[in-house]
Amino acid sequence: MEFINDEYASWDLTYNMNGLILNSIPLIKKLKWREVVTFRGLFGNLTNKNNPYLTERNEGLFQFPEGSYIMDKKVPYMEMGVGIENIFKFIRVDYTWRLSYKNHPGIQDRGIRIQMKMTF
């Protein structure tokens, strides 16, 4: 809910390293954990008809929650991460850091993301 958009394009690139690093560690190799590198992003726009900040068109529109922002059309939101998947065959843990929009108050620019993901 940090960014409010009604038009957007996003991407999620994931490079599966298939044990390139972890297979060199004997005990970890038996666990069959796999490394991943991710790059995610979002270009977005809020059209004038849905923007409650414009005084001439805000009739009937709800105000945005505090801490929400309208994205700059020229600057995409981007984040990058590294992680390990195939933990117990369905858990993935990523360490993610933000590459843009780091100046917003109260945001965390780094964090851990845990997912339940089936990979075959």
N, C-alpha and C positions, 0 to 999 in steps of 0.2 A: 504493500500500500504506500510505498514511498513515492512512486511516480504515477501520475495519472495521465493516461493516454487513451484515445479512442481510435487511433490509427497507429499501427506499429509493425515493425519487422524485427524478428529476433533470430539469433543463431546459437547453436550449441555444438561446438566441435569437441570431440573426444578422441584422444589418441590412446589406444590400448597397447601397452608395451609388452604384454604377454609374458611377463616374468623376466624381462631383459636384465634387470638389476637384482631382483629378489631371488632368482634361480641360482645366483652365484653363492648364496648363503645356504648351506646344506639343510639345516633344520627347517628353514622357511620354505625351501623348495618342496618339501613333503606336504606342506599345508596348501600348496597350489594357489597362493595369493598372487594377484596380478596388479601391476602399477598402471595408473591412468593419469593423463594430463588433460585438463579441460580448459576451454576458452569459450566464454559465453558473453553475449552482448545483446543490446536492444536499442534500436532507433525508434523514437516515438514522437507523437504529435497529438496535441489536443486542439480539435477544431473549435472555432469561435462559438458555434451553436451549443456546445457542451461546456463552455468555460464560464463558471459563475463569477469570476473576477471582472468580467466585462459588464459594466453597469447597464448598457442598453439591451442586453439579452439574458439577464439572469433571472427572469421571472420563471418560477416553477423549478428551478435547479437547486439541488442541495449543495451546501457548502462542503468543501473538501475537509477531511480530517486534518487536524493540526499535525504538522510534520510531513505533509504531502507536497510534492513539487511537480511543476510542469517541466518537462525535459526541454533542453535547448535543441533545436532542430539540427544543429551542426555538430553536437557532441553526443556520441552514443554512451549508454551505460555499458561498461565492460568489466568483467572479472575473470580471473585465472585461478586454477586450482591444480593440486596434485593429490592423488589419493591411492588407496588400496581397495581392491574389490575381491570378491569371492571369499570373504570371511564367513565361515559357516555356510558357504555356498549361496548366500543371498544378502549379505550385508556389505555395504560400501561406505568407507569413511574418507572424506575429502577435507583438505585444508585449503580454504579459499581466501583470496585477497582481492580487494576492489582496486581497479585500475583508474577509474574516473569517478567524478562526483564525490571526492573524498572530503570536500569542505563543508558538507552539510552538518549542522549541529546535531549531536547526539547519535551519530551513526557509528557503527563498528566497521572498520575497513578490513578486518581479518576475522576469520572464524572457522569453526569446524562444522561440517555438514555430514549427517549420518543418514543413509538411505537404505531401504530394503529393496533390493533389486535382484530379479531372477535373470541370470545370464547363462545361456546354454552354449 
